[in-house]
């Protein structure tokens, strides 16, 4: 017997693993750079040059780029330098092959830079890599039987079907022109460009991306009497990316990571170094789902022939809840007394790290931190720049009613807003907003009908059954189940018993006439 089937696509994890790369390197200050008197701030990112899959493992090659801001030992001016540390790591992933699709993420768990002496530094860092190998599975859902003599039992189900699964990059490039009261740029010392308030919406074969870049830069001008200059700028952007298969009604889960950030100084029409070209590349790991309704074939029989059902076990999933939640944080951070009174804050940056999640009867509880770096100046005319690190812990409930052990979820945490202000000379008030977006799927195992084999009826069994039966309905009975058991049809039962409804009640009497 032919079955009509409909297809859905599901993403399944073939394997996943994590590995840590540890750095503990001594680094000599280049000859062109002056001696180090005091470290101010450090930052780091990872550049991945090669990711190669072989049987059972992933080979990673790249660079840990550490940038340092420091005060010179003699003249007390501020400088920066960059150190590149080679990265060569292997992740064991049993069962993977060369053509598999690897999703790789990483997190710099710890970065610490210490002075050994004025010409040598020690750089320590831990980078954790998270590797997931996904495979696309096409599940064939039986929805009806082609044979008119066969009675079928169906159920409406709403399932999640994966429609888009791809990685792409988005380049954001724009210029900042210095205000007229700012000196020309001689040397760009330090910069950061971080995406905030991202809004990603699927359209017809495209993805609309809106947001803003929080840009900070520190530079020296040509006039020696001028102190170092810093500038904070919010750069809004709006782009459209081509995305084949994308539709407005899709449910997106898009992880955004900062792949590259750079600022280049360019001359203005008068030839003066007053234009700053910001260049940022974001990597988007896109999964987009559609919620679809299907009429799932659960059972089949015929009063005229035996139907042998062959089933296959499949895991299905439906959308339980989609929640956009925001956690607002406020705290005061004390400044070390030895550094002096804070006169002005220059810049603050932060990263969200979710340490653990747990499911409760009300939803998902996420626990983590916002790791902060704050650059500020104190009342020291010779070299006022200082930096401090701080952590804002948070615990937040993302509401998801009816979530249970049969559920899985995709959680995304982003720093949407961050502001710092002086409470007084000894304390900094911090306000932050963390966006916690979650997709919760309910998963269950279903024995799907793969095929139906037709066989002749068992005549001996059939002849042993009475032609007419009076049946008393039991709890849990349905007309379809009764019809199957007594080799008749729902229409026949309804006609003989003058039933106007498809529901029957326990204790109800039915006259059943065997058709086989």
N, C-alpha and C positions, 0 to 999 in steps of 0.2 A: 504494500500500500504506500502510495506517495504522500509525503507530508509537506505542507507548505511551511517554509521557515523564514525567519527574519534574522538579520545579523546585527550584533552589537560588538563594539570594540572595547576591550578592557586592558588596562595596563597592569602587568604583574611583575613583581620583583623577582628577578632570577637569582640575584645575590647582592649582598651589601656588606661593606666592611669599613673599618676606620683604621688609620695609622697615624703615628706621630713622628714628625721630624724634629730633632733637637739640634739647636745651634749653640755652640760655645766657642766663639772665635776671638782671637786677638787681632786688632785692626790698627795698622800704622797710619797716622795722619799724613796725607800727601804733602810733599815738600812745598807745594804752592800755597798751602793753607797755613795760617799762623798757629802758634801754640794755643792749646786749650787751657783756659783759666777756669771756666765753670760751664757745665752742661745746663741747657735750659729746657729743651723738649726733644722728644724723639717720636718717630712714627715709622711704620713699616707696611709694605704690601708684598704680595707674591706675584711674580711674572712667570706664567707657565709656558715653556717653550715647546715641550713635546709630551704627549700622553699616548703611550703605545700599549695596546692590548695583545697579550700572547696567551697561550693556554694556561688558564688558572691564575693569571696575575696581570696587574697593570703597572707599567713602568713610567714614572714621572720624572721629568727633567725641567728645571727652571732656575729661578733666582729669588732669593729673599732680598728685597731692596730696603735698606734701613737709612732713613734720613735723620740728620742730627742738626739741632740749632744750638750754638754755643757762644760763649763770650771769650774773646781773645785774652790771653794771659797778660800781655804788656799794655796795649793801648786801650783795652776795655771795650772795643767795638764788638758788634754782633756778627757772627758768620754762620755759614751752614756747610755741611758736607754730606756726601752720599756714599754708602758702602754697599757693595753687591756681594752677597754670599751665595755660592753655588748650592743648588738643591738637587739631590738625586735620591729618589725614594721608590720603594716597591710596595704594592698592596696586594696581598693574596686574596684572590676571588675565585674560589673553586667552581669549576664548571663553565667558566666564561670562555669565549672563543674570539678570534681576531675580528670578526664582523659585528660583534655585539655593540650596543649603544651604551656608553658610560656617561653618567652624570656625576661630575666631580665638583665638590665644594670644599672650601678650606677656611680655617679660622686661626688667626694668630692669638694663641692663648696667653702668651706672656712675652713681653719685650722689655729687657732691661739693659741699659748701657752704663758702664762704670769706667771712670778714668783710672788707668794704671799709672800714667804720668802724663805730662802735657803733650806728648807725641804718640801716645798709645792708648787705645780703648779696648775694653772687653765687651763684646756683644753677645747676649744670651737671648734665645727665643725658642718658643715651642710652637710649631705649626701642626694643627690637627687636620687631617684630610678625611673627608667623608665621601666614599665611592658607592654608587648605586648603579647596578646594571638592570635596566628595565627591558621587558619584552612585551610586544603587542600581541594580545590573544584575541582571536575572532571567535565569538560564541554564537552558535546557530540555535536560535530559539524556535521550537516547534509551536506553531500558532493555530493550525487547523489540519484536518484530514481531507484529502481530495475525494474520497469515497463517500457518496451520499447515504449509503446503507449503514455507515458507522456513526454511532452516537459519541460525542466528545464532551469532556468536562474541561472547562477553561476557567481561567482566573485573570482578572486585569492586574497587571503589575507595572509599577513605575520604576524604571531602571536607569542607571547612569551609563551613558555610552561616551567613550573618549573620541572626540572629533579632531582635536589638534594636539600634537605632541612634537615640539621642536624647540631648538635653541636659535636665537638670533641676537644681533647686536644693534644697538641704537647709538648713533653718534650725535652729540650735542655740541655745537660750535657757535660761539658768539663773542663779540668784542665788548670790552669795558674801556671807556675813555676817561682818563683821569680828570677830576675837577680842576678848574683853573687855579685854585689856591694850593694845589699839590705840586711838589717839585717833580722834575723828570726822573725816570727810573734809570739808575746806574747799575744796580745789582739786585736781582730778585732773589731774596733769601729763603722765603718760606711761603708755601701756599697750600690750600686745601679747597676742594670743590666736592661737596656732598649733596646727593639728591635728597629732597624732602617733599612731603605731601604728594606722593605719586598717586595718580588716578589713571588706571589702565582699563579701557573699555573696548570690548570687541565690536567690530562693525562688519560690513559685507566685504570679505576678503582683505580686511585691514584691521589693524589694532591702533586705537587712538591713545596716545600717551601724553598726559599733562603732568606738570609738576614744577618744581623750582630747584635751582642749585644754590646752596648756601656757600658763597665764595669768600675766602679770607686770604689775604696776602700781606706779606711784610717785605719791605724793600728799603734800600738806601738810595738817597738822591746824590746828585753831583756836588752839591754844596756841603762841605765838611761840617759847617756849623749846624746844619739841620740834623735833628735826631732821626733815627729810623722811622719810616712811615708805615702805618698799617691801614688796611682798608677792608671793610666788610660790605658785601654786596649780595642782594637776593636777585637771582636771575631766573625769571619765569620762562618756561619753554612749553611748546605744544607741537607735537609731531604726529605723523601718521606713518605706520610701517605696513608694508605689504605682508599679508598673512593668508596664504591660500587655505581655503576651507573654513575660514573664520566667519561667524555669523553673529548677529546682534543678540540672539537668544541664548548663546552659549554661556556656560558658567565657568569663569576663568579661575585658575590658580597659577599665578605668575610670580616666580622668584626672581628678584632683581639684584644683581651684584655689580659693584663698581669694578670694571675691568681695567680702566685707564683714566688717569686725570693728569692734565698738563696745562700750564699757563706759559705763553710765550709773549715776550715784549716786542712790539712792532712800532715803527715810526708813524706819526700822524702826517697829514698832508704837508706840514711845515718841516718835516724831517726830524721832529723831536720824539724821543722815546716816551710816548704818552698813551699808547694803545696796548691793552692787555687782551690777548686772544685766549679765551678759555676753551679747552678741548677735553671733553669727557666722553668715555665710551661705557655704556651700560650693557651688561649681558642679561638677556631675558630667557629664563627657562620656563617655557609655556606648556601648561596642560589645560585644555579647555574641554568641558563636558557638556553634553546635552541630556536633559531629563526627558526620557521617552516613555510613552505608554504602550505596552504590548499585551495582547490577548494570549496568555501562555497556556498551551495544551498540557493538562495534567494527567488525563486518563482517556482511554478510548475502548469501546467494545461494540459488538454487533450481535443481535439476537440470531443472525443467520450464519455466522462463521466465528471461529475462535480467533481473537486478536492477541498475539504474543508481543508484548512491549519490550523493546530493548532500550535500556537507559544508560546514560552516561553522567557521571558526577561532575557538576560545574559549580564554581563559586560566583554568585551574583551579588550586585550591590545597588542600593538605592540611596538617594539623598535624604538624610535625616534632618540636617539643619545647616544653614549658611549664616554665619554671624560675623558682623563687623563690630569689634569691640575696641574701646579706647581706655587706657589706664593713664590717669593724670597723677603726676608726682610733684611734690613740693618738699624741699628740704633746705637746711642751712648748713654750710660747710665752713669749718673754722680754718683760718689761715695761720700757719706757724708763726709764732711771735718773733723768731729769730730773723725772719726775712723783712720785717718792718711793716708799716702800715700800707695797705693797698690803696693806691691813688686812683687807678683806672683799670677796668677789665678790657682786654684787647679781643680775645676770641675764646669761644668754648666749642668743643666738639664732643660727640658721644656715639657710642655703639651699644646696641641692645644685644644681650646674650640671655637666652632662656636656658636655665640650668636643668630644670626638670618640669614635667607635667604629670598630672594625675587626674583620673576620672572620678567624679563624685556623682551623687544622685541629681545634682543641679546642673552639672556641666563639666568643663575642663578647668582645673586650677593650674595656672602657669606661674612658676617662680623663676625669678632671674634678677639681672642687674642692668643698669645703664652705666657703662664705664665712661667716665668723663675726663677730659683734659682741658684745663683752663689756663690760658696765657694772660698775664697781667703785668702791670708796672707798679713799682713802689717808689717811695720818696728817696731815690738815689740817682742823682744827676749823671754819675759816671756810667752806670749800666743798670737801668731800672728793671730789665725784663726778668721775670720769673715764671715758673710754670708749676702746676700741681695736678696730681691725679686724685680722683675721688670715685666712689661708687654709690649709686642710688639703688638700693634693693627694692624689689616690688613683688607682690603676690596679688594675682588678679583672677577672678572667676569669669570665664567666658561661658555665658549661659548656653546650654544645649540640653533641653529637656528630653527625657527618655533615652539618653545615651547609656550604653551598657557595654558589657564585655564583647558583644557581637559587633561592636563598632570600631572603625578605624578613622583617623582624621589627618588632615593636612593643615598645619599651623604655620602662619607667617607673622613674624614680629618685625616692625619697622619703627625707627625713631621719626615721628612726624613733626614734633616741635621741640625746641630747646632754647631756653633763654636764661641768662645769668645777670644778676644785678647786685650791687653792693648794698648789704644791709647796714653795715658800719665798717670801720677800718679793719675789723678782725673777722668778719663773717661775710660769706657770699651766699645769696639766696638763689637757689636753682629751681626752675620750673621746667618740666618735661612732659611730653605726651607720647605714649607708646601705643602704636596701632597693633592690635592682635586680631588677625583675620583667620577664620577657621572654616573648613569644609568638613562636615562629619558624614561618613558613609555607614550605612548599616549593611553588613555582609551576612549572607547565609548560603548554606550548601543546598543545592537543588539537584534532584535526580531527573535530568531532562530526558525526554523521550527522543532517542536517536533514530529509531526505525520501528515499524510495525510489521510483524510477520503474520500473514493470514494462513490459517489452518482450518480443516474441516471441523465441524462441531463434534463433540463427544456424544454420539447418539445414545449410548447406554446411560450416561449421566442425565441427558436431557429427558429420555423416556421414563426415567425413575422419578422425575418431578411431576407433580400434578399440573393439569392443564389450567385449572382455575384455583387460585389461592386467596383466602382472606388473611390479610396481613395487618397486624397491629403496629403502628409506627412507634419506634423506640427513640429515646433521646439521642440527638446527633445525626439521625437519619436525614437524607435528602432524597427527593424524588429520583434524582439521577442514580444514586447508589442503589436504591430499591430496584429500579428498572434494570440495572446491570445484573444484580443478583438473581433476578427472576426471568431473565431473557425476554424482556419486553422493552418498551420505549416510554419516555416521559410523556409524549403526546398521547400514547395509548392509555396510560394510567389516568391522565387528566380527562380524556374523553369518556372512559368507562365510568369514572367516579364523579363526573360533572364538576371538576375542580376549576375554579376561576383564578386561583393563585398558584404560584410555583412552590410556595412554602407549605410544609406539612407540620403538624404538631404531635408531640408524643401522646399516645393513646388513641390517635385517630385510626379508624378502620378503612382499609383500602381493598378493593377487589382487583386482583392481578390476573391477567390472562396471558399465559405463555405464548410467545410467537414462534419460537424456534421449532 
